[in-house]
Amino acid sequence: MGSSQMAAESNLPRRWVVTGASGFIGGHLTARLAEAGAGGCLLSRKQPSRVPTGFAWQEWQAGRTVRLDGAGADACALHLATVHHVERPDAQALAAFHEVNVQGTRQLLADCAAAGIRRFIFFSSIKAAAAVHGTAAQTEADPVGELPNSDY
């Protein structure tokens, strides 16, 4: 069974809105979605090195309205864009962190609602709960120590 046939026979949405599309995960994820016959809108600060067939790219600045015309109620938004490393937590770095991670997410939720998109998947990072030490994989059941230990 081909990947586009697989998508047609599954519950995989045919239309997607993907933020962070120029990043490592976003690039690989959208390539796989395209292979499965899906398409949609890629949103990122810089244009991805490859825009898969069936997808269109739009520049996205966190906190600014983006038009998602044509996505439709059956579309799904995958929110990958984030500021996840604040090396020196000075006022400027924390403001950028808040602008992207908080205001950007709020605005994207509003834009998706305005376009009739009802499914929204928010991806987080490895530091959402706490910094991990050691090499063993962790789960939600593992203790994380003092929380929070970073602004992320």
N, C-alpha and C positions, 0 to 999 in steps of 0.2 A: 504494500500500500504506500503510495507517494505521500509526501508531507502535506501537499495541498488537499489531497483526498482525506487525509487524517484530520485536518482542520475542519473540513466540511462535515465530517461525521462526528465531530466532538462538540463539546460545549464551548470551545475556544472562540472568543469574540473575533469578529472579522475586522473591526475598527479599533485602533488604539491611539492614545495620546501618551507619549513617553517624554518625561523631562529627564535631563541629564543624558541625553541621547549621544553626546560626543564622548562620554566617559567609557571606561572599560566595560562595566556591566551593561550600560545602555547600548553600546555598539554591538556587543555579542547578542544581547536579548533581541534587539530589533532585527538583526540578521536572521535569527531563528524564527521570529514571527513572520518575516517575509517569506522564508522558505516554506512555512506552513500555509501560505496564501493570504496572510493578513496584510493590512495596510493602515495608514493613518497619518498622524502628525507627530513629528519629532521636534522637541523644544529643547534648546540649549543655548548657552552664551556664545559658543563658537560652533560653526558648522561642522558636523561630523565628517571624518575623512571619507566615509562612504554613506550615501543615503540609499537604502535598499529600494528596489522596485516596489511601488505601491505606497511608499511613504513620501511625504513632503516635509521639508525642514522650515522652521520659523525660529528666528532669534527670540530668546526668552530672557527677560531680565526680571528677577524676583521682585514681586510686589507690583508689577505693572500688568494691566489687563491684557489678555491675549484672546483673540477671537478663535473659537474652535468650531466655526460653522461647518456643518456637514458631518460632524462626528456621530451624532445620533445617540438615542437612548440606549442602543445596544453596545455602544463603545465602552471601553474600559480605560481608565487613566492609571498609569504607572508612574509614580512620583519618585524619581531617583535623585534628583538634583539636591545637593546639600553642601553646606560648609561643614566638614567633619573634623578638621584639625585646626585648633587655635593654639599655635605655638607659644605666642606671648599674649596672654589675655589682657591686652590694653584696651582702652575705650574704643578705638577704631576697629580692632579685630572683633570685639564683642558686638559692636553695632552691625558689622557685616554679617556675622553669625546670625544675629536676630533677624536681619532683613531677609536673608535667604531662607533660613530654617523655620521661622515663625510667620513673618509677613508674606513671604513667597508661597508658603503652603496655604495660608488663608486665602490669598488672592486666587491661587490655582483652584482651590475648592469652589470658590464663587464662580470662576470662569467655567468650570465643568458643570456646575448647577445651571448656569445660564444657557449652556449648550445642550442641556437635557441628559448629561452623562450621569448615570446613577451608580456606577461602580468605580471605586477609587482605591487603589492599593498604594499604601505608603511604605516605602522601603526605608529601613533605618541602617545603622552601621554597627560595627562591632563595639563601639564605645557608647552605645545608647544607655547601657546600665552602668558599666564601670570598666576601667582598664583591666585587661586580662593579663595575668603573668603566667609563664610556663607555656607548654606546648600542647597540653591536652585540650580537646574540644570541650566546649561548655554548652549547657542547655539552660532553659529558663529555671530549672529546679536547683541549679548550683548556687551556693551562697556568693554574694558579690561584695561583701564587706560594707564599708561606709559608702553611703549614697548621698548626693552625687559626688563624684570625685573629679568632675570636669563640667564645663558649661554645656557640653554636648550631652 
